Amino acid sequence: MIIREIEYGTPDFDEALKLRTDVLRKPLNLMFKEEEIEEEYKEYHIGTFTNGSNLIAVLSLRPIDTKEIKMRQVAVSPNFQYIGIGKELVYFSEQFLIKKNFNRVSLHARDTAVPFYLKLNYLIKGDVFEEVGIPHVKMFKEF
């Protein structure tokens, strides 16, 4: 497996959007709006590939300021969930961010994903809130 950055507007980016839609959006009857996609040129996108070309996991990183970034839209293909792919993708992303001089990652974790992030040493900040119709918790990690 290869984990690498995905450039905005490329065929790999289109595959990332499809994976994120299938895993995160369709189950909630949500679709991306064109203006949401257009804003993603400001973000870093990281993907995990098998055989160098089959995208099986993705996440996006949206800068908040020069030191903090928000991890979002973490999606792993259903056939590859629960085998460590997401953990490796998050670890890679953290190293990527350290090289870019960020020192804090924040995220909104779906309630079902909170145990995953706790195992990766993310901390909870605040109370449960609703986002896209489901419970979430703010979490963060500092480097």
Backbone hydrogen bonds, N-H to C=O, Kabsch-Sander energy under -0.5 kcal/mol:
donor,donor_aa,acceptor,acceptor_aa,energy
2,I,49,F,-2.6
4,R,47,G,-2.3
6,I,45,H,-3.6
10,T,7,E,-1.4
14,D,10,T,-2.0
15,E,11,P,-2.0
16,A,12,D,-2.2
17,L,13,F,-2.5
18,K,14,D,-1.9
19,L,15,E,-2.6
20,R,16,A,-2.8
21,T,17,L,-2.5
22,D,18,K,-2.8
23,V,19,L,-2.6
24,L,20,R,-2.5
25,R,20,R,-1.2
25,R,21,T,-0.6
26,K,21,T,-3.3
28,L,25,R,-1.7
29,N,26,K,-2.0
30,L,25,R,-2.2
36,E,33,K,-0.7
37,I,33,K,-1.8
38,E,34,E,-2.4
39,E,35,E,-1.1
40,E,36,E,-0.5
40,E,37,I,-1.4
41,Y,38,E,-0.8
42,K,39,E,-1.6
43,E,40,E,-1.6
44,Y,61,L,-2.4
45,H,6,I,-0.6
46,I,59,L,-2.5
47,G,4,R,-2.9
48,T,57,A,-2.5
49,F,2,I,-3.3
50,T,54,N,-2.4
53,S,50,T,-1.8
54,N,50,T,-2.5
55,L,53,S,-0.9
56,I,48,T,-3.1
57,A,48,T,-1.2
58,V,75,A,-2.6
59,L,46,I,-1.9
60,S,72,R,-2.9
61,L,44,Y,-2.9
62,R,70,K,-3.0
64,I,68,E,-2.7
65,D,68,E,-1.7
69,I,104,R,-2.2
70,K,62,R,-2.9
71,M,69,I,-0.6
71,M,106,S,-2.8
72,R,60,S,-2.9
75,A,58,V,-2.9
75,A,73,Q,-0.6
77,S,56,I,-3.3
80,F,77,S,-2.7
81,Q,78,P,-1.1
83,I,80,F,-0.7
85,I,80,F,-0.5
88,E,84,G,-2.1
89,L,85,I,-2.3
90,V,86,G,-2.5
91,Y,87,K,-2.6
92,F,88,E,-2.5
93,S,89,L,-2.3
94,E,90,V,-2.4
95,Q,91,Y,-2.1
96,F,92,F,-2.5
97,L,93,S,-2.5
98,I,94,E,-2.2
99,K,95,Q,-2.0
100,K,96,F,-1.0
101,N,98,I,-1.7
102,F,97,L,-2.5
103,N,67,K,-2.7
104,R,67,K,-1.4
105,V,141,K,-2.9
106,S,69,I,-2.4
107,L,139,M,-2.2
108,H,71,M,-0.5
109,A,107,L,-0.6
109,A,137,V,-2.8
111,D,135,P,-2.2
113,A,110,R,-2.1
114,V,110,R,-0.9
114,V,111,D,-0.6
117,Y,113,A,-1.9
118,L,114,V,-2.6
119,K,115,P,-1.9
120,L,116,F,-0.7
120,L,117,Y,-0.5
121,N,118,L,-1.7
122,Y,117,Y,-2.4
123,L,140,F,-3.1
125,K,138,K,-2.9
129,F,136,H,-2.4
131,E,134,I,-2.5
134,I,131,E,-2.1
136,H,129,F,-3.2
137,V,109,A,-2.0
138,K,125,K,-0.5
139,M,107,L,-2.6
140,F,123,L,-2.0
141,K,105,V,-2.3
143,F,103,N,-2.4
